[in-house]
């Protein structure tokens, strides 16, 4: 599971590039212009509604394999933190169960699980369950070549077999609490939303994934999605100005600059590098968000200075979940909140709303990979 969370596609060059590109971007402080009180204002608005600080939870598939609480924990932690949780179609809990765990804001990431017919059912269920935005992911026409998973023989969802029982018995014996937690959950690691199908019966995951590959979302699909969905629509996976303009033409409310954390196309550009051109192409009426390698408050400040409305994080909360369930996710969000405030103090910026390109220097080529 560590390699499933931590790993990427191919040689993982895009995973590394996401971090290198962020670290190569200097932050320029303005000294002697702010006092210690009041503290910097971290609040911002997303799709017209407030969040407590500009970090949201990206969708992470198969979270129930990391901890039995899975997306239930993520939704609850995001609600308590005053931010947004985005639920993956590939959750181990149904979208209705997760909606019941979230008192705050929630978005739903739509895959065409079961093709267009399955997507229509998921859209209707998400609307009924009160999700406010639909995140249409465009970069998963097929799965990336994740070599760590191949090496481990991973097939999703994971299954309990005699082989892995024997392999992990020594670990389970010395971690009885972990074993008890998963046993109480009956080692439930299926995709709970795979039953969402236009067919009368549910569908096996293999069957749903086949339709996902043969009927991925296209730009023209946004028209019928918009006709069926009452809330906001976002396009996730945008990495160019051209696709940003296509998204605007398709009527989206937001664009998520994302290379899937380097888990799909190895060699895709780092997201922070293409963020400015996407922001410029999207214009003033569409909000732009970004994920990919963001780990610290300095990374959040960099992204907002380049025009992102807020950032999204995936691996950080997945590691927090795996380590300590809901408390682990809460700890990750607390660390990020404190770090954003610290960086704003150090650069003399009184609020996230006042960040802009003037707080950044030119990328340092000595810090980028050769």
C-alpha positions as CSV (number, residue, x, y, z in Angstrom):
1,X,0.0,0.0,0.0
2,X,2.9,2.4,0.6
3,X,4.1,1.9,-3.0
4,X,0.5,2.3,-4.3
5,X,0.2,5.7,-2.6
6,X,3.8,6.9,-3.1
7,X,4.4,5.6,-6.6
8,X,3.8,7.0,-10.1
9,X,3.8,5.9,-13.7
10,X,6.8,4.8,-15.6
11,X,10.2,6.0,-14.3
12,X,8.2,8.4,-12.1
13,X,9.8,11.4,-13.8
14,X,6.7,13.5,-13.5
15,X,6.3,12.7,-9.8
16,X,9.8,14.1,-9.3
17,X,9.3,17.0,-11.7
18,X,6.3,18.2,-9.7
19,X,8.5,18.7,-6.7
20,X,11.5,20.0,-8.5
21,X,9.5,22.7,-10.3
22,X,8.0,23.9,-7.0
23,X,11.3,23.9,-5.2
24,X,13.0,25.8,-8.1
25,X,10.6,28.7,-7.7
26,X,12.0,31.3,-5.2
27,X,9.7,33.2,-2.8
28,X,10.6,36.8,-2.4
29,X,9.7,38.4,1.0
30,X,8.7,42.0,1.6
31,X,10.2,42.9,4.9
32,X,9.2,45.4,7.5
33,X,5.6,45.8,6.3
34,X,3.4,43.6,8.6
35,X,3.1,43.1,12.4
36,X,2.5,40.0,14.3
37,X,-1.1,40.8,15.1
38,X,-3.6,40.3,13.6
39,X,-2.4,37.0,12.0
40,X,-2.5,36.6,8.2
41,X,-6.0,35.9,6.9
42,X,-6.2,32.5,5.4
43,X,-9.9,32.4,4.4
44,X,-10.9,32.4,0.7
45,X,-13.9,31.5,-1.4
46,X,-14.3,28.6,-3.8
47,X,-17.1,28.5,-6.3
48,X,-18.7,31.4,-4.4
49,X,-18.6,29.8,-0.9
50,X,-16.0,30.3,1.8
51,X,-13.4,27.8,2.9
52,X,-11.2,28.3,6.0
53,X,-7.9,28.1,4.1
54,X,-6.9,27.4,0.5
55,X,-6.2,23.7,0.7
56,X,-8.8,21.1,-0.4
57,X,-8.7,17.3,-0.5
58,X,-8.2,15.8,-3.9
59,X,-10.0,12.6,-4.8
60,X,-8.1,9.4,-3.9
61,X,-9.3,6.1,-5.1
62,X,-9.4,2.9,-3.0
63,X,-9.0,4.8,0.3
64,X,-10.7,2.0,2.2
65,X,-7.7,-0.2,1.5
66,X,-5.5,2.3,3.4
67,X,-7.7,2.4,6.4
68,X,-11.2,1.0,7.1
69,X,-12.6,4.5,7.6
70,X,-11.5,5.5,4.1
71,X,-13.4,8.4,2.7
72,X,-15.7,8.6,5.7
73,X,-12.6,9.8,7.6
74,X,-11.6,12.2,4.9
75,X,-15.0,13.8,4.6
76,X,-15.3,14.3,8.4
77,X,-11.7,15.7,8.7
78,X,-12.3,18.1,5.8
79,X,-15.6,19.2,7.3
80,X,-14.0,19.9,10.7
81,X,-11.2,21.9,8.9
82,X,-13.7,24.0,7.0
83,X,-12.6,22.9,3.6
84,X,-13.7,20.7,0.7
85,X,-13.5,16.9,0.3
86,X,-13.7,15.5,-3.2
87,X,-15.0,11.9,-3.3
88,X,-13.6,9.5,-5.9
89,X,-15.9,7.3,-7.9
90,X,-13.5,4.5,-6.9
91,X,-14.3,4.9,-3.2
92,X,-14.8,1.9,-0.9
93,X,-17.8,3.6,0.6
94,X,-20.9,4.7,-1.4
95,X,-21.3,8.3,-2.2
96,X,-24.4,8.3,0.1
97,X,-22.4,6.9,3.0
98,X,-19.7,9.6,2.6
99,X,-22.3,12.4,2.3
100,X,-23.7,11.3,5.7
101,X,-20.2,11.6,7.2
102,X,-19.6,15.2,5.9
103,X,-21.3,18.1,7.5
104,X,-19.3,20.5,5.3
105,X,-18.7,21.0,1.6
106,X,-18.3,18.0,-0.7
107,X,-17.6,17.5,-4.4
108,X,-17.9,14.3,-6.4
109,X,-15.2,13.1,-8.9
110,X,-17.0,11.5,-11.9
111,X,-15.5,8.7,-13.8
112,X,-17.7,7.1,-16.5
113,X,-17.8,3.9,-14.5
114,X,-20.0,1.7,-16.7
115,X,-19.8,4.1,-19.6
116,X,-22.3,6.9,-20.1
117,X,-25.2,4.9,-18.7
118,X,-23.3,4.3,-15.4
119,X,-22.2,8.0,-15.3
120,X,-25.8,9.2,-15.6
121,X,-26.8,7.1,-12.6
122,X,-23.8,8.4,-10.6
123,X,-24.7,12.0,-11.5
124,X,-28.3,11.5,-10.3
125,X,-27.2,9.9,-7.1
126,X,-24.6,12.6,-6.4
127,X,-27.3,15.3,-6.9
128,X,-29.7,13.6,-4.6
129,X,-27.0,13.1,-1.9
130,X,-26.2,16.9,-1.9
131,X,-22.8,17.1,-3.6
132,X,-22.4,20.6,-4.8
133,X,-19.9,20.2,-7.6
134,X,-19.0,17.5,-10.2
135,X,-15.3,17.0,-11.0
136,X,-15.0,15.4,-14.5
137,X,-11.6,13.7,-14.8
138,X,-10.3,13.6,-18.3
139,X,-6.9,12.0,-18.0
140,X,-7.8,8.4,-17.3
141,X,-8.7,6.8,-20.6
142,X,-6.5,3.9,-19.4
143,X,-4.4,3.4,-16.3
144,X,-0.8,4.5,-16.2
145,X,2.0,2.0,-16.1
146,X,2.7,2.0,-12.4
147,X,5.7,-0.2,-12.2
148,X,5.7,-0.5,-8.4
149,X,2.2,-2.0,-8.6
150,X,3.3,-4.4,-11.4
151,X,6.2,-5.5,-9.3
152,X,3.9,-6.3,-6.3
153,X,1.4,-7.9,-8.6
154,X,-1.3,-5.4,-7.5
155,X,-4.8,-5.9,-8.9
156,X,-7.4,-3.5,-7.8
157,X,-9.3,-3.9,-5.6
158,X,-7.0,-6.0,-3.5
159,X,-8.1,-9.5,-2.5
160,X,-7.2,-11.6,0.5
161,X,-5.4,-14.7,-0.7
162,X,-3.4,-17.4,0.9
163,X,-0.2,-15.9,-0.6
164,X,-0.6,-12.5,1.0
165,X,-1.9,-13.9,4.2
166,X,1.3,-15.9,4.6
167,X,3.5,-13.0,3.4
168,X,2.0,-10.5,5.9
169,X,1.2,-12.8,8.9
170,X,4.4,-11.6,10.8
171,X,3.4,-8.0,10.4
172,X,-0.2,-8.7,11.4
173,X,0.8,-10.6,14.5
174,X,2.8,-7.6,15.9
175,X,0.0,-5.1,14.9
176,X,-3.1,-6.6,16.3
177,X,-5.0,-3.3,16.4
178,X,-4.5,-2.9,12.6
179,X,-5.7,-6.5,12.0
180,X,-8.7,-6.1,14.3
181,X,-9.7,-2.9,12.5
182,X,-9.7,-4.5,9.1
183,X,-11.3,-7.7,10.3
184,X,-14.2,-5.7,11.9
185,X,-14.6,-4.0,8.5
186,X,-14.6,-7.5,7.0
187,X,-11.6,-6.6,4.8
188,X,-14.0,-4.7,2.5
189,X,-12.0,-3.3,-0.3
190,X,-14.4,-3.3,-3.3
191,X,-15.5,-0.3,-5.2
192,X,-18.8,0.5,-3.6
193,X,-20.1,2.6,-6.4
194,X,-19.4,0.0,-9.1
195,X,-23.1,-1.1,-8.6
196,X,-24.1,2.3,-10.1
197,X,-25.1,1.2,-13.6
198,X,-27.8,1.8,-16.1
199,X,-28.5,-1.9,-16.0
200,X,-31.0,-3.3,-13.5
201,X,-28.2,-5.4,-11.8
202,X,-25.0,-4.1,-10.4
203,X,-21.7,-4.6,-12.3
204,X,-18.4,-6.2,-11.5
205,X,-15.4,-3.9,-11.3
206,X,-13.7,-5.5,-14.4
207,X,-16.9,-4.9,-16.4
208,X,-17.2,-1.3,-15.2
209,X,-13.5,-0.6,-16.0
210,X,-13.9,-2.0,-19.5
211,X,-16.7,0.5,-20.2
212,X,-14.6,3.3,-18.6
213,X,-11.9,2.6,-21.2
214,X,-14.2,2.4,-24.2
215,X,-16.4,5.4,-23.3
216,X,-14.2,8.0,-21.6
217,X,-15.5,11.6,-21.2
218,X,-15.0,13.9,-24.2
219,X,-15.5,17.6,-24.4
220,X,-18.9,17.2,-26.1
221,X,-20.1,15.2,-23.2
222,X,-20.1,18.3,-21.0
223,X,-23.3,19.4,-22.7
224,X,-25.4,16.5,-21.5
225,X,-23.7,16.5,-18.2
226,X,-24.6,20.1,-17.7
227,X,-28.2,19.4,-18.7
228,X,-28.4,16.6,-16.1
229,X,-26.4,18.1,-13.3
230,X,-27.8,21.0,-11.3
231,X,-24.5,22.2,-9.7
232,X,-21.1,23.4,-10.7
233,X,-18.9,21.4,-13.1
234,X,-15.1,21.3,-13.0
235,X,-12.7,19.8,-15.6
236,X,-9.7,17.9,-14.0
237,X,-6.5,17.0,-15.8
238,X,-6.0,20.2,-17.8
239,X,-2.3,20.9,-18.6
240,X,-2.4,23.4,-21.5
241,X,-4.0,26.7,-22.5
242,X,-5.8,25.0,-25.4
243,X,-7.6,22.6,-23.1
244,X,-8.3,25.4,-20.7
245,X,-10.1,27.2,-23.4
246,X,-12.0,24.0,-24.4
247,X,-13.1,23.7,-20.8
248,X,-14.3,27.3,-20.7
249,X,-16.2,26.7,-24.0
250,X,-17.7,23.6,-22.4
251,X,-19.3,25.7,-19.7
252,X,-17.3,24.7,-16.6
253,X,-17.1,26.7,-13.4
254,X,-13.6,25.5,-12.6
255,X,-10.5,24.0,-14.0
256,X,-8.1,21.7,-12.1
257,X,-4.6,21.8,-13.4
258,X,-3.4,18.2,-12.7
259,X,-1.2,15.5,-14.0
260,X,-2.8,12.9,-11.7
261,X,0.2,13.2,-9.3
262,X,2.4,11.7,-12.0
263,X,0.4,8.5,-11.9
264,X,-0.9,8.5,-15.5
265,X,1.4,9.9,-18.3
266,X,5.0,9.8,-17.3
267,X,6.6,12.8,-19.0
268,X,3.7,15.1,-18.5
269,X,4.7,18.6,-17.5
270,X,4.9,19.6,-13.8
271,X,1.6,21.4,-12.9
272,X,3.2,24.5,-11.4
273,X,4.9,25.1,-14.7
274,X,1.8,25.2,-16.8
275,X,-0.4,26.9,-14.1
276,X,0.2,30.5,-15.4
277,X,-0.8,29.7,-19.0
278,X,-3.9,27.9,-17.8
279,X,-4.9,30.8,-15.6
280,X,-4.4,33.3,-18.5
281,X,-6.5,31.1,-20.9
282,X,-9.3,30.5,-18.4
283,X,-10.0,34.1,-17.9
284,X,-11.7,35.8,-15.0
285,X,-15.0,33.8,-15.0
286,X,-13.5,30.4,-14.3
287,X,-11.7,29.4,-11.1
288,X,-8.4,27.6,-11.4
289,X,-7.1,25.0,-8.9
290,X,-4.0,22.9,-9.0
291,X,-2.6,19.7,-7.5
292,X,0.6,17.7,-8.0
293,X,3.5,17.6,-5.6
294,X,2.2,20.2,-3.1
295,X,3.5,19.3,0.3
296,X,4.2,22.4,2.3
297,X,2.9,25.9,3.0
298,X,5.5,27.4,0.7
299,X,4.0,25.3,-2.2
300,X,0.5,26.7,-1.4
301,X,1.9,30.2,-1.5
302,X,3.7,29.6,-4.8
303,X,0.5,28.2,-6.4
304,X,-1.7,31.1,-5.2
305,X,0.9,33.6,-6.3
306,X,0.6,32.2,-9.8
307,X,-3.2,32.6,-9.9
308,X,-4.6,29.4,-8.4
309,X,-7.8,30.1,-6.3
310,X,-6.8,27.1,-4.0
311,X,-4.8,24.0,-4.1
312,X,-5.7,20.3,-3.8
313,X,-3.6,17.6,-2.1
314,X,-3.9,13.8,-2.5
315,X,-0.9,11.9,-1.3
316,X,-0.6,13.9,2.0
317,X,-4.0,13.0,3.2
318,X,-3.7,9.4,2.0
319,X,-0.6,9.0,4.1
320,X,-2.3,10.6,7.1
321,X,-5.3,8.3,6.6
322,X,-3.1,5.2,6.4
323,X,-1.1,6.2,9.5
324,X,-3.9,7.2,11.8
325,X,-7.3,7.4,10.2
326,X,-9.3,10.6,10.6
327,X,-6.8,11.9,13.2
328,X,-4.0,11.5,10.6
329,X,-5.8,13.6,8.0
330,X,-6.6,16.2,10.6
331,X,-3.0,16.4,11.5
332,X,-2.0,16.8,7.9
333,X,-4.4,19.7,7.4
334,X,-3.3,21.3,10.7
335,X,0.3,21.2,9.6
336,X,-0.5,22.7,6.2
337,X,-2.6,25.5,7.8
338,X,0.1,26.4,10.2
339,X,2.8,26.3,7.5
340,X,0.8,28.6,5.2
341,X,0.3,31.1,8.0
342,X,4.1,30.9,8.8
343,X,5.1,31.6,5.2
344,X,2.7,34.5,4.9
345,X,4.2,36.0,8.1
346,X,7.8,35.5,6.8
347,X,7.1,37.1,3.4
348,X,5.1,40.1,4.8
349,X,1.8,39.2,3.2
350,X,-1.3,40.0,5.3
351,X,-3.7,37.6,3.5
352,X,-3.9,34.8,0.9
353,X,-6.0,37.2,-1.2
354,X,-3.1,39.6,-1.6
355,X,-0.6,37.0,-3.0
356,X,0.6,37.6,-6.6
357,X,3.5,37.2,-9.0
358,X,5.4,39.9,-7.1
359,X,6.2,37.4,-4.3
360,X,8.0,35.1,-6.7
361,X,11.4,35.2,-8.3
362,X,12.5,33.5,-11.5
363,X,13.0,29.7,-11.4
364,X,16.5,28.7,-10.3
365,X,17.9,26.4,-13.0
366,X,20.4,24.9,-10.6
367,X,17.4,23.4,-8.7
368,X,15.8,21.7,-11.6
369,X,16.8,18.2,-12.8
370,X,19.2,17.9,-15.7
